[in-house]
Amino acid sequence: MIPSLIEKDIAAGKAKYKTFQTGMGGQSVLKVPANSYIKIFGYQFSPAGGGLQFFTNVAATQVVLSPPEAQPFETQQVSFYTGQDLYSFVHHVDLRNAGRAIARYLDIDNTPQHQDTYMISNTDVSIMVGLMVRLDTETPGAALGPIDVTANTPQALSYGNDGNQHVVQSFLSSATDSVFMQPSSEPVDLYGSGLAIQAGRQDQFFLKPQTGSAASGIGLIDPSEYIQSELGDPTFVNRYGPAYFLNVQYALYLNQVPEQLG
């Protein structure tokens, strides 16, 4: 639904309702006319991987990871960069029974997912979609440590001093030295993990692009690149079914400059 305030602007002729449809390749640019701005208030995301089927020879009673080739499709990221701010959204995507009599074939549930947003920009917006690649053979991975009692992690109300080992450091993109630190990235020693401060540390979970093929490391990879280089048949990338599609909904305010972007 269109937010009520934006709908009033459209009804009053101050703005125009617009959509921006993209897909296939991993990066697109939503153009914003000069002396204007846009408000992005939502998008529908059809995840990549539709129509692909993955075989597993594991009995249904065993608890294991999904087939390695399917794992990158299970977590996908949509990011918007306005030139001033980066907005990233992580989507989990289900694997499901492909409908065969033998329940050892899985496919990707690419049912569209809706996300409400509120992003304002008076410059072109770069939009990036990627598979979050981390195969089980990749190292380094997650590091464990305790969490001390602090003002932000009080005892009994949080995991502070619960006596357990927690994931406090996660290597997300080896090519860019991106490390997700928890509970907070700074100061690291405040929370008692005992781990060294890492270069490229960040306090939010989002992946940065991985250079090279998916097999060369961990990080974000263009779905079309992964499909053509890692699934054994480069012609798969020519089919619309396995591609992602993204429909962005926004209001265009022509010949206007906002007093404040936020």
VEXDREN-2710 file (C-alpha; in Angstrom, 1 decimal):
% VEXDREN-2710
k/r/px/py/pz
1/MET/0.0/0.0/0.0
2/ILE/1.1/3.6/-0.6
3/PRO/1.8/5.4/2.7
4/SER/-1.0/7.9/3.4
5/LEU/1.2/11.0/3.3
6/ILE/2.7/10.0/0.0
7/GLU/-0.7/9.2/-1.4
8/LYS/-1.9/12.7/-0.4
9/ASP/1.1/14.2/-2.3
10/ILE/0.2/12.1/-5.4
11/ALA/-3.4/13.2/-5.2
12/ALA/-2.4/16.8/-4.8
13/GLY/-0.1/16.6/-7.9
14/LYS/3.1/17.1/-5.9
15/ALA/4.4/13.6/-6.8
16/LYS/4.0/10.8/-9.3
17/TYR/3.6/7.1/-8.5
18/LYS/6.4/5.2/-10.2
19/THR/7.8/1.7/-10.4
20/PHE/11.3/0.5/-11.4
21/GLN/11.5/-3.2/-12.5
22/THR/14.8/-4.9/-12.7
23/GLY/16.3/-8.4/-12.7
24/MET/18.8/-10.8/-14.3
25/GLY/22.1/-9.0/-13.6
26/GLY/23.1/-8.1/-10.1
27/GLN/23.3/-4.2/-10.3
28/SER/21.0/-1.5/-11.6
29/VAL/20.7/2.2/-11.3
30/LEU/17.4/4.0/-10.6
31/LYS/17.8/7.4/-12.3
32/VAL/16.5/10.6/-10.5
33/PRO/16.0/13.7/-12.7
34/ALA/17.8/16.9/-11.9
35/ASN/16.1/19.2/-9.3
36/SER/13.9/16.3/-8.1
37/TYR/13.9/13.6/-5.5
38/ILE/12.3/10.3/-4.9
39/LYS/10.8/8.5/-1.9
40/ILE/11.2/4.7/-2.1
41/PHE/8.5/3.2/0.0
42/GLY/8.6/-0.5/-0.8
43/TYR/9.7/-3.3/-3.1
44/GLN/8.7/-6.8/-4.2
45/PHE/11.6/-9.3/-4.5
46/SER/11.3/-12.5/-6.4
47/PRO/14.5/-14.4/-5.3
48/ALA/16.9/-16.0/-7.7
49/GLY/16.9/-19.7/-8.2
50/GLY/13.4/-20.5/-9.4
51/GLY/13.1/-23.5/-11.6
52/LEU/16.4/-25.1/-10.5
53/GLN/16.2/-28.5/-8.8
54/PHE/18.8/-29.9/-6.5
55/PHE/19.2/-33.5/-5.7
56/THR/20.0/-34.8/-2.2
57/ASN/20.6/-38.4/-1.3
58/VAL/20.2/-37.9/2.4
59/ALA/17.5/-39.6/4.3
60/ALA/14.7/-37.4/5.6
61/THR/15.5/-38.3/9.2
62/GLN/19.0/-36.9/9.1
63/VAL/19.8/-33.3/10.1
64/VAL/22.3/-32.0/7.5
65/LEU/23.0/-28.9/5.5
66/SER/21.2/-28.4/2.1
67/PRO/23.2/-29.3/-1.0
68/PRO/26.2/-27.0/-1.4
69/GLU/25.1/-25.7/-4.8
70/ALA/21.8/-24.6/-3.3
71/GLN/23.1/-22.9/-0.2
72/PRO/23.9/-19.5/-1.8
73/PHE/20.3/-19.2/-2.9
74/GLU/19.0/-19.6/0.7
75/THR/20.1/-16.2/1.8
76/GLN/19.9/-13.2/-0.6
77/GLN/20.6/-9.6/0.0
78/VAL/19.1/-6.5/-1.6
79/SER/21.0/-3.2/-1.1
80/PHE/20.2/0.4/-2.1
81/TYR/23.0/3.1/-2.2
82/THR/21.8/6.7/-2.5
83/GLY/25.3/8.3/-2.6
84/GLN/24.9/9.2/1.1
85/ASP/23.5/6.1/2.8
86/LEU/23.5/2.3/2.2
87/TYR/20.4/0.3/3.0
88/SER/20.7/-3.4/3.0
89/PHE/17.9/-6.1/3.4
90/VAL/18.7/-9.7/4.0
91/HIS/16.1/-12.3/2.8
92/HIS/15.9/-15.9/3.8
93/VAL/14.6/-18.1/1.0
94/ASP/13.2/-21.6/1.6
95/LEU/14.0/-24.8/-0.1
96/ARG/11.0/-27.0/-0.7
97/ASN/10.1/-30.5/-2.1
98/ALA/10.2/-30.2/-5.8
99/GLY/7.0/-32.3/-6.1
100/ARG/8.6/-35.5/-7.3
101/ALA/7.5/-38.9/-6.0
102/ILE/10.9/-39.4/-4.5
103/ALA/11.4/-36.5/-2.0
104/ARG/15.1/-36.1/-2.7
105/TYR/14.7/-33.2/-5.1
106/LEU/14.6/-29.7/-3.7
107/ASP/13.8/-26.4/-5.4
108/ILE/14.0/-22.7/-4.5
109/ASP/10.8/-21.1/-3.2
110/ASN/10.9/-17.9/-5.3
111/THR/7.5/-16.6/-4.1
112/PRO/7.8/-12.8/-4.2
113/GLN/8.6/-11.2/-0.8
114/HIS/7.3/-7.7/0.0
115/GLN/9.4/-5.2/2.0
116/ASP/8.2/-1.7/3.2
117/THR/10.9/0.9/3.2
118/TYR/11.3/4.7/3.5
119/MET/14.3/6.0/1.6
120/ILE/14.7/9.5/0.2
121/SER/17.3/10.5/-2.5
122/ASN/17.9/13.4/-4.8
123/THR/20.6/11.5/-6.7
124/ASP/20.6/8.3/-8.7
125/VAL/20.2/5.2/-6.6
126/SER/22.4/2.1/-7.1
127/ILE/20.6/-1.2/-6.4
128/MET/22.5/-4.4/-5.9
129/VAL/21.2/-7.9/-5.4
130/GLY/23.4/-10.8/-4.5
131/LEU/23.6/-14.3/-3.2
132/MET/25.3/-14.6/0.2
133/VAL/27.9/-17.2/-0.5
134/ARG/29.6/-19.2/2.3
135/LEU/30.3/-22.8/1.5
136/ASP/31.1/-25.1/4.5
137/THR/34.7/-25.5/3.3
138/GLU/35.4/-21.8/3.7
139/THR/37.7/-20.4/6.5
140/PRO/37.9/-18.4/8.6
141/GLY/34.4/-18.5/9.9
142/ALA/32.7/-17.6/13.2
143/ALA/34.7/-17.1/16.4
144/LEU/33.3/-17.7/19.8
145/GLY/33.8/-15.9/23.1
146/PRO/32.1/-14.9/26.4
147/ILE/30.1/-11.7/26.9
148/ASP/30.8/-9.6/30.0
149/VAL/28.4/-7.6/32.0
150/THR/28.2/-4.0/30.8
151/ALA/25.6/-1.3/30.8
152/ASN/24.4/-2.7/27.5
153/THR/24.6/-6.3/28.5
154/PRO/23.3/-6.6/32.0
155/GLN/23.3/-9.9/33.9
156/ALA/20.1/-12.0/33.8
157/LEU/18.5/-9.6/31.3
158/SER/20.9/-10.4/28.5
159/TYR/23.7/-12.9/27.7
160/GLY/26.1/-10.9/29.8
161/ASN/28.0/-13.3/32.1
162/ASP/25.8/-16.3/31.3
163/GLY/28.9/-18.5/31.2
164/ASN/28.4/-19.6/27.6
165/GLN/30.4/-19.1/24.4
166/HIS/28.7/-16.9/21.8
167/VAL/29.4/-16.0/18.2
168/VAL/31.1/-12.6/18.7
169/GLN/33.0/-12.4/15.4
170/SER/31.9/-13.5/12.0
171/PHE/34.0/-13.2/8.8
172/LEU/31.5/-12.2/6.1
173/SER/33.5/-11.2/3.0
174/SER/37.1/-12.3/2.8
175/ALA/38.0/-10.2/-0.1
176/THR/37.2/-6.9/1.7
177/ASP/38.2/-8.0/5.2
178/SER/34.7/-7.6/6.4
179/VAL/34.1/-8.7/10.0
180/PHE/30.8/-8.5/11.9
181/MET/31.5/-7.9/15.6
182/GLN/28.9/-8.6/18.3
183/PRO/27.5/-7.3/20.6
184/SER/29.2/-4.2/19.3
185/SER/32.2/-3.4/17.1
186/GLU/33.7/-0.7/19.4
187/PRO/35.3/-1.0/21.8
188/VAL/35.7/-4.7/21.2
189/ASP/37.3/-5.5/24.6
190/LEU/34.4/-3.9/26.5
191/TYR/32.3/-7.0/26.1
192/GLY/35.0/-9.5/27.2
193/SER/35.4/-11.6/24.0
194/GLY/39.1/-11.4/24.3
195/LEU/39.5/-11.2/20.5
196/ALA/41.8/-8.9/18.7
197/ILE/40.3/-5.8/17.0
198/GLN/39.8/-6.7/13.3
199/ALA/40.3/-4.5/10.2
200/GLY/37.1/-3.9/8.3
201/ARG/35.0/-4.5/11.4
202/GLN/31.3/-3.6/11.2
203/ASP/28.4/-3.6/13.7
204/GLN/25.6/-4.6/11.2
205/PHE/25.2/-7.8/9.3
206/PHE/25.5/-7.2/5.6
207/LEU/27.8/-8.7/3.0
208/LYS/30.1/-6.9/0.7
209/PRO/31.0/-8.2/-2.8
210/GLN/33.4/-11.1/-3.2
211/THR/35.9/-10.7/-6.0
212/GLY/36.3/-13.7/-8.3
213/SER/34.1/-16.8/-8.4
214/ALA/32.0/-18.1/-5.6
215/ALA/34.5/-20.9/-5.1
216/SER/37.3/-18.4/-4.4
217/GLY/36.0/-17.1/-1.1
218/ILE/33.0/-15.8/0.8
219/GLY/30.8/-12.8/0.3
220/LEU/28.2/-11.4/-2.0
221/ILE/28.0/-12.6/-5.6
222/ASP/25.8/-11.6/-8.5
223/PRO/23.2/-14.3/-9.0
224/SER/23.7/-14.3/-12.7
225/GLU/27.5/-14.8/-12.3
226/TYR/26.9/-17.7/-9.8
227/ILE/24.3/-19.4/-12.1
228/GLN/26.6/-19.3/-15.2
229/SER/29.9/-20.2/-13.5
230/GLU/29.0/-22.5/-10.6
231/LEU/26.0/-24.7/-11.7
232/GLY/27.7/-26.6/-14.5
233/ASP/25.6/-25.3/-17.4
234/PRO/26.3/-21.6/-18.4
235/THR/23.1/-21.6/-20.5
236/PHE/21.0/-21.5/-17.3
237/VAL/21.6/-17.8/-17.0
238/ASN/19.7/-17.2/-20.3
239/ARG/16.4/-18.5/-18.7
240/TYR/14.1/-16.1/-16.9
241/GLY/13.0/-18.6/-14.3
242/PRO/16.3/-18.8/-12.3
243/ALA/16.8/-15.1/-12.4
244/TYR/15.8/-12.7/-9.6
245/PHE/13.3/-9.9/-10.3
246/LEU/12.8/-6.7/-8.2
247/ASN/10.0/-4.2/-8.5
248/VAL/10.7/-1.0/-6.6
249/GLN/7.8/1.3/-5.7
250/TYR/8.5/5.0/-5.3
251/ALA/7.1/8.5/-5.6
252/LEU/8.8/11.0/-7.8
253/TYR/8.8/14.7/-6.7
254/LEU/9.5/16.6/-9.9
255/ASN/11.3/20.0/-9.9
256/GLN/11.5/20.0/-6.1
257/VAL/14.3/19.9/-3.7
258/PRO/13.5/18.7/-0.1
259/GLU/14.6/20.8/2.8
260/GLN/16.1/17.7/4.5
261/LEU/16.9/14.2/3.3
262/GLY/16.4/11.5/5.8
END
